[in-house]
Amino acid sequence: MNIAVERLVLPATWDEDSEAGRVFRAVVDLTRDIRAHYYGTPAVAYDPPELLGLLQRSATERFVGFTAAVDGRLVGRALLWLPLRENTTMIEGSWLLAPGLDAAAHAATASALLDALDTVADAEARPWHLLEVPCTPGRLVPAGGVGSADPDAPDAAALLARGFTLQQVYRYQVADLAALTDLDARLAAALVPGYRLVTWTGRVPEPHRGAFCALVATMDREVPTGGVQYEAQHWDDARLAAFEDTLERAGRTLVGTLALTDAGEPAGYTELMATGRAVAHQGDTLVAPAHRGRRLARWLKLANLAQLRAGFGAARWVTTDNAEENAAMLAINESIGFTTALHEGLWQRLPAPERSR
């Protein structure tokens, strides 16, 4: 068995007639097939210009990627991100491997991808690593205390052997908009007295950019993190603009809803990324601590789904993910109509001195 891990070189354009272009398109095809395996439809896959746009360097992070082949057949890819503002000693990323791999090839490929990660980590002086990979339930409980993973599965075994610890399990879900036939009625019934909603598509409107940044910063502090201690991100207009630039490069449109009190105080927000195709991706949803317990999150999500359906007629599937310990948001998702597609484990490896504490 010959395993080859190569650096993923991004082409200038997705349809470039070059080796880089051909490899990139093969990665897109592989990712489509893997996502279709988990979600039950290829419609949730990235298209080539979308993925290429997402992988470009931005003001806040830099991308490094790898492909993995077994006996000449592409079987996996790893996407790594190097933060450029906060958390500058960290590498975070993920990998996906073809579901049909036999256990030995899967384990060997995972180990080879970790070799590639170590090479980047040494070259970039980044000893703190976070990786998210698919997992199946088992006896290993994460630091977050909810969910589980099978420690004997090939990915988990490779990560444990390299000093990684399981911090969280994430639940990835999908909703079929075509099945939400009563969405308008549910939205009307979800109204919360004392609040109003502001909706938009595209860049966040100027009057609400400050409030949006403040709520995203709160999200960064409030989201369940298991045993991972991130350096909080500083959100300002420049960072928001960089985020919006990345979406536009990828052909995505931000679909947003903001909850305000009748007095104008920001209370919560939710966001979707529309692609113009059959799939949209749910981003963050947050209700500020002072406004919780009023069912605002459910109202926000229903309103944004209705806005997506009205403005993007091709949209049918909506994907989302949440940590297993975020029981409140998972319950809202299930009540709306989201179903589980897969679970992924979030694995952390700290610098060696910190690992021994």
C-alpha positions in Angstrom: 0.0 0.0 0.0 1.5 3.3 -1.1 0.2 6.5 0.6 1.0 9.8 -0.9 0.2 13.1 0.8 0.8 16.2 -1.3 0.4 19.9 -0.7 -2.8 21.3 -2.3 -1.8 24.1 -4.7 -4.8 26.4 -5.4 -5.3 27.3 -9.1 -5.9 30.9 -10.1 -9.3 29.9 -11.4 -11.4 26.8 -10.6 -11.4 25.8 -14.3 -7.7 26.4 -14.9 -6.3 23.9 -17.4 -3.3 22.9 -15.3 -2.2 20.2 -12.9 -3.3 22.4 -10.0 -6.7 22.9 -11.6 -7.2 19.2 -12.2 -6.2 18.3 -8.6 -8.4 21.0 -7.2 -11.5 19.8 -9.2 -10.7 16.2 -8.1 -10.8 17.5 -4.5 -14.2 19.1 -5.1 -15.5 15.9 -6.6 -14.2 13.9 -3.6 -15.7 16.3 -1.1 -19.1 16.1 -3.0 -19.1 12.3 -2.8 -18.2 12.3 0.9 -20.9 14.9 1.8 -23.5 13.0 -0.3 -22.6 9.9 1.7 -23.4 11.6 5.0 -26.3 13.9 4.0 -28.0 11.6 1.5 -27.9 14.1 -1.4 -25.0 15.6 -3.5 -26.9 18.9 -3.4 -25.2 19.9 -0.2 -21.7 19.9 -1.8 -19.6 22.9 -2.5 -19.2 23.8 -6.1 -15.7 24.6 -7.5 -15.8 28.4 -7.4 -17.4 28.4 -4.0 -14.7 26.2 -2.4 -11.9 28.1 -4.2 -13.3 31.4 -2.9 -13.4 30.1 0.7 -9.8 28.9 0.6 -8.3 32.2 -0.4 -6.1 34.0 2.2 -8.0 36.7 4.1 -7.0 39.4 6.6 -7.7 37.0 9.4 -6.5 33.6 8.3 -4.3 31.7 5.9 -5.0 28.3 4.3 -2.8 25.3 3.9 -4.2 22.1 2.3 -3.2 18.6 1.6 -4.5 15.7 -0.6 -4.1 12.0 0.3 -3.9 9.2 -2.2 -3.7 5.4 -1.7 -2.1 3.5 -4.6 -2.7 6.5 -6.9 -6.4 7.0 -6.0 -7.4 10.2 -4.3 -9.1 9.3 -1.0 -8.9 12.3 1.3 -8.1 15.9 1.8 -7.2 18.1 4.8 -7.9 21.8 5.1 -5.9 23.7 7.7 -6.3 27.3 8.8 -3.6 29.5 10.4 -5.2 32.4 12.3 -3.4 35.8 11.7 -4.8 38.0 14.5 -5.7 36.0 17.6 -4.6 32.5 18.4 -1.5 32.9 16.3 0.2 29.8 17.8 -2.7 27.6 16.6 -3.5 25.5 13.6 -7.2 24.5 13.2 -8.7 22.4 10.5 -10.4 19.2 9.4 -10.0 16.2 7.2 -12.4 14.0 5.2 -11.6 10.5 4.0 -13.5 8.4 1.6 -16.0 6.2 3.6 -15.2 3.1 1.6 -11.6 2.9 2.7 -10.6 -0.3 4.6 -9.6 0.2 8.2 -5.8 -0.3 7.5 -5.7 2.2 4.7 -7.9 4.7 6.6 -5.6 4.5 9.7 -2.4 4.8 7.6 -3.8 7.8 5.7 -4.9 9.5 8.9 -1.4 9.1 10.3 0.2 10.4 7.1 -2.1 13.5 7.3 -0.9 14.1 10.8 2.7 13.9 9.6 1.8 16.7 7.2 0.2 18.7 10.0 3.4 18.3 12.1 5.5 19.5 9.2 3.4 22.7 8.9 3.4 23.2 12.7 7.2 23.0 12.9 7.7 25.3 10.0 5.2 27.9 11.3 6.0 27.6 15.0 2.4 26.7 15.8 2.3 24.0 18.5 -1.4 24.2 19.4 -3.7 22.1 17.1 -7.5 21.7 16.7 -8.8 19.2 14.3 -12.4 18.2 13.5 -13.1 14.8 11.9 -16.1 12.6 11.6 -16.7 10.1 14.4 -19.0 7.4 15.5 -20.4 6.9 19.1 -18.3 4.9 21.5 -16.9 4.8 25.0 -14.8 8.0 24.8 -16.5 11.0 26.4 -15.2 14.5 25.5 -14.1 17.2 27.9 -17.4 18.9 27.2 -19.1 15.9 28.9 -21.8 15.3 26.2 -21.6 13.0 23.3 -19.0 10.3 22.6 -16.7 8.8 20.1 -15.3 5.3 19.4 -11.6 5.5 20.4 -10.8 2.4 18.3 -12.1 4.0 15.0 -9.2 4.7 12.6 -9.3 8.5 12.9 -9.7 8.5 16.6 -7.0 5.9 17.2 -4.5 7.9 15.0 -5.3 11.2 16.9 -5.0 9.6 20.3 -1.7 8.1 19.4 -0.4 11.5 18.5 -1.4 13.2 21.8 -4.8 14.6 20.8 -7.6 14.7 23.3 -11.3 14.8 22.5 -12.8 18.1 23.6 -16.3 18.1 22.0 -18.6 16.2 19.7 -20.5 18.3 17.1 -23.9 17.2 15.6 -24.3 18.1 11.9 -27.9 18.4 10.7 -29.8 19.2 7.6 -33.4 20.5 7.0 -35.5 20.1 3.8 -37.2 23.4 3.2 -39.7 21.7 0.9 -40.9 19.8 4.0 -41.5 22.9 6.0 -45.0 23.6 4.5 -46.2 25.4 7.6 -43.2 27.7 7.9 -45.3 30.9 7.6 -47.8 29.8 10.2 -45.0 28.8 12.6 -43.3 32.1 12.1 -46.4 34.1 12.8 -47.0 32.1 16.0 -43.3 32.6 17.2 -43.6 36.4 17.5 -42.1 37.6 20.8 -43.8 40.7 22.3 -41.4 43.6 23.1 -39.1 42.8 20.2 -38.8 43.5 16.5 -36.8 41.8 13.7 -34.6 43.5 11.1 -33.7 41.3 8.1 -31.4 41.8 5.2 -29.5 40.0 2.4 -25.9 40.9 1.4 -23.6 43.0 3.6 -24.9 44.0 7.0 -26.7 47.3 6.7 -24.7 50.3 8.0 -27.0 51.2 10.9 -26.6 47.7 12.3 -23.0 46.9 11.7 -21.9 47.9 15.2 -24.6 45.9 16.9 -23.8 42.9 14.7 -20.1 43.0 15.6 -21.0 43.2 19.3 -23.3 40.2 19.1 -20.7 38.1 17.2 -18.1 39.0 19.8 -20.6 37.8 22.5 -21.1 34.6 20.5 -17.3 34.0 20.6 -17.4 34.2 24.4 -20.6 32.3 25.0 -20.4 29.4 22.6 -19.7 26.0 24.3 -16.0 25.1 23.9 -15.5 22.0 26.0 -11.9 22.2 27.3 -10.7 24.5 24.5 -9.6 27.9 25.6 -9.7 30.2 22.6 -8.3 33.7 22.6 -11.5 35.8 22.0 -11.7 37.4 18.6 -12.0 41.1 18.3 -14.8 42.0 16.0 -14.9 45.4 14.4 -16.1 46.8 11.0 -12.8 45.8 9.3 -13.2 42.2 10.4 -16.8 42.1 9.4 -15.9 43.5 6.0 -13.2 40.8 5.6 -15.8 38.2 6.4 -18.2 39.7 3.9 -15.4 39.8 1.3 -14.8 36.0 1.7 -18.5 35.3 1.3 -18.6 37.3 -1.9 -15.5 35.6 -3.3 -17.2 32.3 -2.7 -20.4 33.4 -4.4 -22.3 33.3 -1.1 -24.9 35.8 0.1 -25.3 36.6 3.8 -29.0 36.3 4.9 -29.3 37.9 8.3 -31.9 38.6 10.9 -31.3 40.8 14.0 -33.6 41.0 17.0 -34.0 44.4 18.7 -36.0 45.4 21.7 -38.7 48.0 21.1 -36.2 50.5 22.5 -33.6 49.5 19.9 -31.3 47.4 22.1 -29.6 44.5 20.2 -30.9 41.2 21.6 -29.8 38.5 19.2 -29.0 37.5 15.6 -28.9 34.6 13.2 -27.2 34.2 9.8 -27.5 31.9 6.8 -25.1 31.7 3.8 -27.1 31.3 0.6 -25.3 29.9 -2.4 -27.8 30.5 -5.2 -28.0 26.7 -5.5 -30.1 24.1 -3.7 -28.1 24.4 -0.4 -27.7 27.1 2.2 -25.5 27.0 5.3 -26.7 28.1 8.7 -24.1 30.1 10.5 -24.3 31.5 14.1 -27.4 32.1 16.1 -27.1 33.9 19.4 -29.4 35.5 21.9 -27.7 37.9 24.3 -27.7 36.6 27.9 -30.1 39.3 29.2 -32.7 38.3 26.7 -32.7 34.5 27.0 -35.7 32.5 28.0 -38.2 34.3 25.7 -37.9 31.9 22.7 -36.1 34.6 20.6 -33.7 32.0 19.0 -36.6 30.1 17.5 -38.3 33.3 16.1 -35.0 34.4 14.7 -34.3 31.1 12.9 -37.8 30.8 11.5 -37.7 34.3 10.2 -34.4 33.8 8.5 -35.5 30.5 6.9 -38.6 32.3 5.6 -36.4 35.1 4.2 -34.1 32.5 2.6 -37.1 30.7 0.9 -38.5 34.0 -0.3 -35.3 35.4 -1.8 -33.6 32.3 -3.0 -36.0 30.1 -4.9 -33.5 27.3 -5.6 -32.7 26.8 -1.9 -34.0 23.5 -0.6 -31.4 22.1 1.9 -30.1 23.9 4.9 -27.1 22.5 6.8 -26.0 23.4 10.4 -23.9 22.1 13.2 -23.8 22.6 17.0 -21.9 21.1 19.9 -23.7 18.3 21.6 -23.7 20.2 24.9 -25.7 23.0 23.3 -28.9 21.2 24.0 -31.2 24.3 23.8 -30.1 25.0 20.2 -30.3 21.4 19.1 -33.8 21.2 20.5 -34.8 24.3 18.5 -33.3 22.8 15.4 -35.2 19.5 15.8 -38.5 21.3 16.5 -38.0 23.2 13.2 -37.3 20.1 11.2 -33.5 19.5 11.2 -32.3 15.9 11.2 -28.9 14.5 12.0 -26.5 13.7 9.2 -23.3 12.9 11.1 -21.2 13.6 14.1 -17.7 15.1 14.2 -15.2 15.1 17.1 -13.2 18.2 17.9 -9.7 17.1 18.9 -7.1 19.3 20.6 -3.3 18.9 21.0 -1.6 21.4 23.3 2.1 22.2 23.3 4.0 19.5 25.1 4.6 21.3 28.4 0.9 22.1 28.7 -0.1 18.5 27.9 1.7 17.2 30.9 0.0 19.5 33.4 
